[in-house]
Amino acid sequence: MITKQISVSEFKARCTEEIRAVEKGDIVIELTRHGKKVAVVKSPEAAASTPDMGSWIGSGKGTVAFGASYNPDAPAWDSTDWES
């Protein structure tokens, strides 16, 4: 799928043809104002396939292994690491 960036004013002038291209599933349109992205226009199918934040939260659970000497109650740094 192709992502196309166009300005809001350009989109306004060619809205119908741009929406038709999105409906076909050919493109995703990023609308910009003064070079900054302000909106994204995509088909419902493309929007449904985009992972949301909830799908990756907690996905790393159980993937970290601590060494045998790890003590979660110990200070995060040694006092000798800092200058007096």
C-alpha positions in Angstrom: 0.0 0.0 0.0 1.3 3.4 -0.9 1.3 6.3 1.5 0.8 9.7 -0.2 1.3 13.1 1.6 -0.8 16.0 0.3 -1.7 19.4 1.7 -5.2 20.0 3.0 -5.8 22.6 0.3 -4.8 20.1 -2.4 -7.0 17.4 -0.9 -9.9 19.9 -0.8 -9.5 20.6 -4.5 -9.3 16.9 -5.5 -11.2 15.2 -2.6 -13.5 13.0 -4.7 -10.8 11.4 -6.7 -8.5 10.9 -3.7 -11.4 9.3 -1.7 -12.0 6.9 -4.7 -8.3 5.9 -4.6 -8.6 5.2 -0.9 -11.8 3.2 -1.4 -10.0 1.0 -3.9 -7.3 0.3 -1.3 -4.5 1.7 -3.4 -3.3 4.4 -1.1 -3.3 5.9 2.4 -3.4 9.7 2.4 -1.6 11.8 5.0 -3.0 15.3 5.1 -0.5 18.0 5.9 -0.7 21.7 6.9 2.5 23.7 6.6 4.4 20.4 6.2 3.1 18.8 9.4 0.8 15.8 9.3 -2.6 16.7 10.7 -4.8 13.7 9.6 -4.7 10.3 7.9 -7.3 9.0 5.5 -7.4 5.3 5.0 -9.9 2.6 4.1 -11.8 0.8 7.0 -9.9 -2.4 6.1 -6.5 -0.6 6.4 -7.6 1.0 9.6 -8.6 -2.4 11.1 -5.3 -4.0 10.1 -3.3 -1.2 11.9 -2.2 -2.5 15.3 -3.3 -0.4 18.2 -1.4 0.4 21.4 -3.2 -2.3 23.4 -1.9 -5.0 21.2 1.7 -4.5 22.2 1.4 -3.5 25.8 2.6 -6.4 27.9 3.9 -8.3 24.9 7.4 -8.4 26.5 6.2 -10.1 29.7 8.4 -12.9 30.7 11.2 -12.1 28.2 13.7 -10.5 30.7 16.0 -12.7 32.7 17.9 -11.3 35.7 21.3 -12.6 36.8 21.7 -14.6 40.0 23.2 -11.6 41.8 20.3 -9.2 40.9 18.6 -7.7 44.0 15.5 -5.7 43.3 15.7 -4.1 46.7 19.3 -2.8 46.2 20.0 0.8 45.1 20.0 1.5 41.4 23.6 2.8 41.6 26.6 2.6 43.8 27.5 5.7 45.7 31.1 5.5 44.2 29.5 6.2 40.8 28.9 9.8 41.8 31.4 12.6 42.5 31.2 14.3 45.9 
